[in-house]
Amino acid sequence: MSERFLSRRELMAAAWAMALACDSRKPNRGFLGVMERVNERAQRALFSPGRLAPDPGRRSPNKAFPSYFISPSLPMAPERWSLTVGGRVARPMILSLAALQRLPRTEVRVRHHCVEGWSAVASWHGVALREIAERAGADPRAEFVEFRSFDAGYYSCWDRESALHRQSILAYGMNGAPLAPEHGAPVRLYSAVKLGYKMVKYLTAVLFLDRRSGGYWEDQGYEWYAGV
C-alpha cells in the first residue's frame, strides 16, 4: 500500500511541476518549450529538400477550404498592391501581380493539413519561392524567411530549407482560376511541407533574415516549425 501511495504522489508532483512550467504568458518556455524543441529536432531530421509530397489525386471542392482571416472582415487587396522582397538580399524587389505572373509558373497539387484536424486537396499555381530567392540574390547566410500580410498584421517565419523546397510557392491561382479573396488573394504562400497556419495569405512581404522571428499563432504558443 505504501509503495502505491508514493507512486501516485510522485505522479501528482510531476503533473504539478509540468503545470507550473507552462506559463501562458510565455508559451514557448518551460515544459512546452522543451517539448517544442524536441519536436522540431525530430521534424528537421525527417525533412528532405529533395523529397516531394505525392500527388493526392482528386481535388476537393473549393468549399472544402474554410475562409480563415483575423481581420474584422474579409481582407481586400489595396488598390496598388505589390509584394516586397527584401531583408538580406542583393537585389531588393517590389513586384506587382502582373510581374509575378510573368515569372516561370509552377503548379503543385498536395493535401492541405490543418492543425484543427481537417484536410483537403487543391491545385495551386504561382511562382516557386526558390525562383524569387535566386532573382533577389538571397544571402545564403539568411537562414530564415519571414512572410507578412495585410490581414491585420498576420505573419509567420519559416526555416530557409522549407521555404525553398520545390513545392513551396507564392500562389496567385487555385484550381485553375485566379485566387479568390477568401483564399488569400492576390497572392498567398503555399507549400507541401507545413501545416496550414504557416501558409500566410494576403502577402505583402517576403523577407530573408539571419535571425528567427515568430508568427501570429506561434507567438501564442503554436509550434514554430510545424512540418508535415
C-alpha positions in Angstrom: 0.0 0.0 0.0 2.8 2.5 0.9 4.5 1.9 -2.4 1.3 2.5 -4.3 0.6 5.7 -2.4 4.1 7.0 -3.0 3.9 6.3 -6.7 0.6 8.2 -7.0 2.1 11.1 -5.0 5.2 11.3 -7.3 2.9 11.3 -10.3 0.9 14.2 -8.9 4.1 16.1 -8.1 5.3 15.6 -11.6 2.0 16.8 -13.0 2.1 20.0 -10.8 5.7 20.6 -11.9 4.7 20.5 -15.6 1.7 22.7 -15.0 3.8 25.3 -13.2 6.3 25.2 -16.0 3.6 26.1 -18.6 3.3 29.8 -18.2 0.5 31.1 -20.5 2.3 34.4 -20.7 5.4 32.7 -22.1 4.0 29.8 -24.2 7.4 28.9 -25.7 9.2 28.5 -22.4 9.2 25.9 -19.7 8.0 22.3 -20.3 6.1 23.2 -23.5 9.2 25.0 -24.9 11.3 21.9 -24.2 8.8 19.7 -25.9 8.6 22.0 -28.9 12.4 21.9 -29.3 12.4 18.1 -29.2 9.6 18.0 -31.8 11.5 20.5 -34.0 14.7 18.4 -33.9 12.7 15.3 -34.9 10.9 17.1 -37.8 14.1 18.6 -39.1 15.7 15.1 -39.1 12.8 13.8 -41.2 12.8 16.7 -43.7 14.5 16.2 -47.0 14.9 19.1 -49.5 14.6 16.6 -52.4 11.6 14.7 -51.2 8.3 15.6 -52.8 4.8 15.1 -51.5 2.9 12.7 -53.7 0.0 13.9 -55.9 -3.0 13.0 -53.7 -5.3 12.6 -56.7 -8.8 14.0 -57.0 -9.3 17.7 -56.0 -11.6 18.7 -53.2 -14.4 21.3 -53.9 -13.3 24.8 -53.1 -15.8 25.0 -50.3 -13.7 22.3 -48.5 -11.3 25.1 -47.7 -12.7 27.3 -45.0 -12.2 31.1 -45.3 -9.8 32.0 -42.4 -8.7 35.5 -41.6 -8.1 37.5 -38.4 -9.3 40.9 -39.7 -12.8 42.1 -38.7 -14.0 41.5 -42.3 -12.7 39.7 -45.4 -9.4 41.4 -46.3 -9.3 43.0 -49.7 -6.1 43.9 -51.6 -5.1 47.6 -51.6 -5.6 49.3 -54.9 -1.9 49.3 -55.8 -0.9 46.1 -54.1 2.6 44.9 -54.5 4.9 42.4 -52.9 8.2 43.5 -51.3 11.1 41.1 -51.4 13.8 42.3 -49.0 15.9 41.6 -46.0 19.3 40.1 -46.7 19.2 40.2 -50.5 21.5 41.6 -53.1 18.7 42.9 -55.2 15.5 44.1 -53.3 12.4 43.8 -55.4 8.9 45.3 -55.5 6.7 43.0 -57.6 3.2 43.7 -58.9 0.8 40.8 -59.6 1.5 41.1 -63.3 5.2 41.0 -62.7 4.8 37.8 -60.7 2.7 36.3 -63.4 5.4 36.9 -65.9 7.9 34.7 -64.0 8.1 30.9 -64.6 4.9 29.3 -63.4 4.9 26.4 -61.0 1.9 24.2 -60.1 1.5 21.9 -57.0 -1.3 19.7 -56.0 -1.0 18.4 -52.5 -3.2 17.6 -49.5 -3.6 20.6 -47.1 -3.3 19.7 -43.4 -4.9 21.9 -40.8 -4.0 21.9 -37.2 -7.7 21.7 -36.5 -7.8 18.2 -38.0 -9.4 18.7 -41.4 -7.6 18.2 -44.8 -8.4 18.9 -48.4 -6.8 18.8 -51.8 -6.3 21.6 -54.3 -4.1 22.6 -57.2 -2.2 25.8 -56.7 -0.2 27.8 -59.3 2.2 30.6 -58.9 6.0 31.2 -58.6 8.4 29.0 -56.7 10.0 30.7 -53.8 13.4 29.4 -54.8 12.9 31.4 -58.1 12.3 34.6 -56.1 15.3 33.9 -53.8 17.6 33.4 -56.8 16.4 36.5 -58.6 16.7 38.7 -55.5 20.1 37.2 -54.6 19.2 36.0 -51.2 22.2 35.8 -48.9 23.0 32.1 -48.2 23.6 33.1 -44.6 20.0 34.2 -44.2 18.6 31.0 -42.6 15.0 32.3 -42.1 12.3 33.7 -44.2 9.5 35.9 -42.8 6.2 36.3 -44.6 4.0 39.3 -43.8 0.4 40.1 -44.9 -2.3 42.8 -44.9 -4.6 40.6 -42.8 -4.3 42.7 -39.6 -0.6 42.1 -39.4 -0.7 38.3 -39.7 2.8 36.9 -40.3 4.9 33.8 -40.0 8.6 32.9 -40.1 10.0 29.7 -41.8 13.3 27.9 -41.9 15.0 28.6 -45.2 15.1 24.9 -46.3 11.3 24.6 -46.1 10.7 28.0 -47.8 12.9 27.0 -50.7 11.5 23.5 -51.1 10.5 22.7 -54.6 6.8 22.6 -53.6 6.8 26.0 -51.8 5.3 28.7 -53.9 3.8 32.1 -53.9 0.4 31.2 -55.3 -1.8 33.5 -57.3 -4.2 30.8 -58.5 -6.2 27.9 -57.2 -7.8 25.0 -59.1 -7.1 26.7 -62.5 -8.7 30.1 -61.6 -7.3 33.3 -60.1 -7.0 33.2 -56.3 -10.2 34.4 -54.6 -10.2 36.9 -51.7 -11.5 34.2 -49.3 -8.4 32.1 -50.1 -5.8 34.9 -49.8 -5.9 37.0 -53.0 -4.0 38.4 -54.7 -1.1 36.2 -53.5 -0.6 33.7 -50.7 2.1 31.3 -49.5 1.5 27.6 -50.2 3.7 24.6 -49.5 3.6 20.8 -49.2 5.8 20.9 -46.1 4.0 22.9 -43.4 0.7 22.9 -41.5 -2.0 25.3 -42.7 -1.4 28.2 -40.2 2.1 28.7 -41.7 0.6 29.3 -45.1 0.3 33.1 -44.9 -2.5 34.6 -47.0 -2.8 38.2 -48.4 1.0 38.5 -48.7 2.8 41.9 -48.7 6.4 41.0 -48.0 8.9 38.1 -48.2 12.0 38.9 -46.0 15.2 36.9 -45.8 16.5 37.1 -42.3 19.6 35.9 -40.3 17.5 35.7 -37.1 14.4 33.7 -36.4 11.2 35.6 -35.8 7.8 34.4 -34.7 4.3 34.4 -36.1 0.7 35.4 -35.3 -0.1 31.9 -33.9 3.4 31.0 -33.0 3.6 34.0 -30.6 0.6 32.5 -28.8 2.2 29.1 -28.3 1.6 27.2 -31.6 4.6 25.2 -32.9 7.1 27.3 -34.8 8.5 24.6 -37.2 5.1 22.9 -37.9 6.3 20.4 -40.5 4.2 17.7 -42.2 
